[in-house]
Structure formats: structure tokens, C-alpha cells
Amino acid sequence: MDATQLSIIKEKLEAGERVTSMEAFDLGITRLAAIIYVLRNDHGMNIITNRCTTVNRYGHLTTYAEYVLVGGGV
């Protein structure tokens, strides 16, 4: 795992931002769940996963994960 990718996601969460895999992909990060795992287990961050549902471009319901740091950030 790239330490830079880990620090990018950590900084976003600590700033109070919510992070999704699509947002991470735009930053060149393709394994967001792995980074979240490391932040939870190796860095002790209390990150929750919100399940969000939306309609995709084909008109079908789809569910995705949104990660949020509890008690962190602004």
C-alpha cells in the first residue's frame, strides 16, 4: 500500500470530509477499503461506514460505501 495514498485519505477524514470509492478513484486510489482497514486497525481511527443508495446512470438502484471519521475534523 502506498503511504501517500494512506496519508491523503487520512487527511481528508481528519478534515471532516466523507470519502467514497468514486472520490478516491478520482485521486488515483483504487483500493479505498484496504486503506480504511489499515487506518482502523493500525492507526486506531474510529471510521464508520455509511451505506448509501442512489440510482445509477442506467436507472438501477445501487449501493456504495461512504467512510466518515467519528469525532474527527471540523
C-alpha positions as CSV (number, residue, x, y, z in Angstrom):
1,M,0.0,0.0,0.0
2,D,1.2,3.4,-0.9
3,A,2.0,5.6,2.1
4,T,1.0,8.7,0.1
5,Q,-2.5,7.3,-0.6
6,L,-2.9,6.4,3.0
7,S,-2.0,10.0,4.1
8,I,-4.3,11.5,1.5
9,I,-7.3,9.6,2.8
10,K,-6.3,10.1,6.5
11,E,-6.0,13.9,5.9
12,K,-9.4,14.0,4.2
13,L,-11.1,12.1,7.1
14,E,-9.3,14.2,9.7
15,A,-10.6,17.4,8.0
16,G,-14.1,16.1,8.4
17,E,-14.7,15.1,4.8
18,R,-16.6,12.0,3.8
19,V,-14.8,9.7,1.4
20,T,-16.3,7.3,-1.2
21,S,-14.6,5.0,-3.6
22,M,-15.5,7.1,-6.6
23,E,-13.9,10.2,-5.0
24,A,-10.8,8.1,-4.1
25,F,-10.7,6.8,-7.7
26,D,-10.5,10.4,-8.9
27,L,-7.4,10.7,-6.8
28,G,-5.8,7.6,-8.3
29,I,-6.7,5.4,-5.3
30,T,-8.3,2.2,-6.3
31,R,-8.2,0.2,-3.1
32,L,-10.0,2.5,-0.6
33,A,-11.4,-0.3,1.5
34,A,-7.8,-1.6,2.1
35,I,-6.7,1.9,3.2
36,I,-9.7,2.2,5.6
37,Y,-8.8,-1.2,7.1
38,V,-5.2,0.0,7.8
39,L,-6.4,3.3,9.3
40,R,-8.9,1.5,11.6
41,N,-6.5,-1.3,12.7
42,D,-3.0,0.1,12.6
43,H,-3.8,3.8,13.3
44,G,-6.7,3.3,15.7
45,M,-9.0,5.6,13.8
46,N,-12.8,5.3,14.5
47,I,-14.1,5.2,11.0
48,I,-17.7,4.3,10.3
49,T,-19.2,3.0,7.1
50,N,-22.4,4.5,5.9
51,R,-24.3,2.6,3.2
52,C,-25.8,4.9,0.7
53,T,-28.2,4.1,-2.1
54,T,-28.7,6.0,-5.3
55,V,-29.9,5.5,-8.9
56,N,-27.1,4.9,-11.4
57,R,-27.0,6.1,-15.0
58,Y,-28.9,3.0,-16.1
59,G,-31.8,3.8,-13.8
60,H,-31.0,0.9,-11.3
61,L,-30.6,1.3,-7.6
62,T,-27.0,0.9,-6.4
63,T,-25.4,0.9,-3.0
64,Y,-22.0,2.3,-2.1
65,A,-20.0,2.9,1.0
66,E,-19.2,6.3,2.4
67,Y,-16.5,6.5,5.1
68,V,-16.6,9.0,7.9
69,L,-14.3,9.6,10.9
70,V,-16.2,9.7,14.1
71,G,-15.5,12.8,16.2
72,G,-12.8,14.0,13.8
73,G,-12.3,17.1,11.9
74,V,-14.1,20.4,11.9
